[in-house]
Amino acid sequence: MVKCRWMPSVERWFDDEQCRQESVAQHVAQCAICGEYLAALHKLRHGAEAAAFPERIEDTQFPAFMDGIRRRLEPAGRRHGGLWAFASVSAAAMIAAVSMFLVFAGRPRDVTATVVEEATTEIEGATVTVEEWYSSDGDTATIWVHVPEKEVW
């Protein structure tokens, strides 16, 4: 459809909105495109007014109306959710049982002493010594870093 730049003004004029009414009326009289557009708008409005009547269901029609709705309703299908529910509950129970078994069944593993194989430092002039102490609570390794007295930071 060929468009004219006056078409938005013709729409506003047709809807009785604020516009330059005299100039739009003159343009519609001269422009064939806008004249056809105005005729199409009139035709569209008359068609909408003719079709705009409310549908009503009378009391005598209501039972037949509801029967039609009931016939179109399909019965709800059988759900097979029981198998999945049983499987998920079984899995949750199995996880809980295994967790409780691991927590309560055994005693913790014996703690082994830490053995220090090597110790170094990047502090200049410092020396590192490792002393093994044997006490009643097990083997304990102590690492000493000796820094010269002048190098206190």
MOBEL-V612415 format. One record per residue. N is the residue number from 1. RES is the residue in one letter. PHI is phi in radians with two decimals (999 if undefined). BURIAL is + if it has 24 or more other ideal C-beta (glycine too) atoms within 12 Angstrom, else -. D_CENTER is the distance of its C-alpha to the mean C-alpha in Angstrom with 2 decimals. Layout:
n:res:phi:burial:d_center
N:RES:PHI:BURIAL:D_CENTER
N:RES:PHI:BURIAL:D_CENTER
This chain:
n:res:phi:burial:d_center
1:M:999:-:43.27
2:V:-1.31:-:45.17
3:K:-1.93:-:43.83
4:C:-2.03:-:45.81
5:R:-1.22:-:44.63
6:W:-1.53:+:45.95
7:M:-1.02:+:43.54
8:P:-1.06:-:41.14
9:S:-1.20:+:44.29
10:V:-1.13:+:45.54
11:E:-1.09:-:42.31
12:R:-1.11:-:42.64
13:W:-1.14:+:46.35
14:F:-1.12:+:45.65
15:D:-1.54:-:43.20
16:D:1.04:-:45.81
17:E:-1.55:-:43.72
18:Q:-1.25:-:45.44
19:C:-2.83:-:46.80
20:R:-1.42:-:50.20
21:Q:-1.11:-:51.56
22:E:-1.15:-:54.97
23:S:-1.20:-:53.80
24:V:-1.19:+:51.11
25:A:-1.09:-:53.76
26:Q:-1.13:-:56.13
27:H:-1.15:+:53.55
28:V:-1.09:+:52.62
29:A:-1.18:-:56.35
30:Q:-1.66:-:56.73
31:C:-1.69:-:53.52
32:A:-1.20:-:53.29
33:I:-1.11:-:49.55
34:C:-1.22:+:48.77
35:G:-1.11:-:51.32
36:E:-1.14:-:49.61
37:Y:-1.14:+:46.22
38:L:-1.12:+:47.65
39:A:-1.12:-:49.17
40:A:-1.14:-:45.85
41:L:-1.13:-:44.18
42:H:-1.08:-:47.04
43:K:-1.11:-:46.70
44:L:-1.12:-:42.96
45:R:-1.16:-:43.50
46:H:-1.14:-:46.36
47:G:-1.14:-:44.36
48:A:-1.17:-:41.46
49:E:-1.18:-:44.01
50:A:-1.20:-:45.75
51:A:-1.51:-:42.61
52:A:-1.57:-:41.33
53:F:-2.27:-:42.81
54:P:-1.30:-:40.94
55:E:-1.44:-:41.02
56:R:-2.25:-:42.34
57:I:-1.85:-:42.75
58:E:-1.30:-:46.09
59:D:-1.07:-:46.80
60:T:-1.30:-:48.82
61:Q:-1.55:-:45.98
62:F:-1.07:-:43.30
63:P:-1.06:-:44.17
64:A:-1.16:-:44.13
65:F:-1.08:-:40.80
66:M:-1.20:-:39.25
67:D:-1.08:-:40.94
68:G:-1.09:-:39.33
69:I:-1.17:-:35.87
70:R:-1.12:-:36.72
71:R:-1.17:-:38.06
72:R:-1.41:-:34.89
73:L:-1.28:-:32.71
74:E:-1.62:-:32.35
75:P:-1.14:-:32.70
76:A:-1.14:-:29.68
77:G:-1.23:-:29.77
78:R:-1.26:-:30.57
79:R:-1.60:-:27.68
80:H:-1.87:-:28.32
81:G:-1.41:-:25.95
82:G:-1.13:-:28.89
83:L:-1.13:-:29.29
84:W:-1.18:-:25.73
85:A:-1.13:-:25.90
86:F:-1.10:-:29.26
87:A:-1.14:-:28.13
88:S:-1.22:-:25.20
89:V:-1.16:-:27.52
90:S:-1.11:-:30.22
91:A:-1.12:-:28.10
92:A:-1.11:-:27.05
93:A:-1.15:-:30.74
94:M:-1.14:-:31.91
95:I:-1.09:-:29.70
96:A:-1.12:-:30.94
97:A:-1.15:-:34.53
98:V:-1.13:-:34.54
99:S:-1.08:-:33.10
100:M:-1.13:-:35.76
101:F:-1.08:-:38.44
102:L:-1.16:-:37.65
103:V:-1.34:-:37.68
104:F:-1.72:-:40.80
105:A:-1.31:-:42.90
106:G:-1.91:-:44.13
107:R:-1.62:-:45.35
108:P:-1.15:-:43.88
109:R:-1.15:-:45.46
110:D:-1.15:-:48.41
111:V:-1.47:-:47.80
112:T:-1.74:-:49.73
113:A:-1.22:-:51.24
114:T:-1.47:-:49.89
115:V:-1.87:-:52.37
116:V:-1.57:-:52.53
117:E:-1.60:-:53.77
118:E:-2.74:-:53.74
119:A:-2.48:-:53.01
120:T:-2.37:-:53.24
121:T:-2.46:-:52.69
122:E:-1.79:-:52.29
123:I:-1.35:-:54.37
124:E:-1.21:-:57.61
125:G:1.41:-:60.72
126:A:-1.58:-:58.92
127:T:-2.10:-:59.76
128:V:-2.12:-:57.72
129:T:-2.25:-:59.26
130:V:-2.00:-:57.81
131:E:-2.07:-:59.56
132:E:-1.67:-:59.11
133:W:-1.99:-:59.62
134:Y:-1.93:-:60.37
135:S:-2.28:-:59.76
136:S:-1.25:-:59.40
137:D:-1.59:-:55.58
138:G:2.12:-:55.53
139:D:-1.32:-:55.81
140:T:-2.29:-:54.50
141:A:-1.81:-:54.50
142:T:-2.09:-:54.93
143:I:-1.91:-:54.53
144:W:-1.90:-:56.72
145:V:-1.97:-:56.32
146:H:-1.76:-:59.64
147:V:-1.94:-:59.53
148:P:-1.00:-:62.81
149:E:-1.10:-:63.77
150:K:-1.29:-:63.60
151:E:-1.69:-:59.95
152:V:-1.44:-:58.34
153:W:-1.94:-:55.15
